[in-house]
Amino acid sequence: MEIKRRYCLNKKEIKKLKEELNNIFEKEIIPNKANIEIAITEDYEMVLANNEPIAFKINDKVYPTLKTILKHNLNSGKVVVDMGALRFIANGADVMAPGIVDADEEIKEGDIIFVVDENHNKPLCVGIALMDGKSMKESNKGKAINTIHYIGDDVWNF
């Protein structure tokens, strides 16, 4: 993946970015006094904190990377899937409701969420909820999560 342009954010832009990320998972993700940069690629803008990818932007919406979720051990917005769903999610497939074992009941349709496997509790993908958390647990059919970023994609390999 080729970086077309790279630039540093000013204090006002950093404050706005911090608020966006903190609202998603209710936790401080961007460290204080970090050098925050944006690296623009063909498909998205990568947010770097001290040269480490912490989030990415698609259509002006900010999504945390799986590595950020791993590092900060986040729980808000978590969905648990059975091991049968693992190979599909690892290939970038959307998450179907029958594969969901548990979900944060605070999840609302349109929220940014992340998916973990039931055995290891490790993040597999970041996505957008297509139904609320309670419906995810109870539903036996349909697509529940639109996958945006998964292990092994360009964002993961950045």
Secondary structure by P-SEA (a helix, b strand, c coil): ccccbbbbbcaaaaaaaaaaaaaaccccccccccbbbbbbcccbbbbbccccccccccccbbbbcaaaaaaaccccbbbbbcccaaaaaaacccccccccccccccccccccbbbbccccccccbbbbbcccaaaaaccccccccccccccccccccc
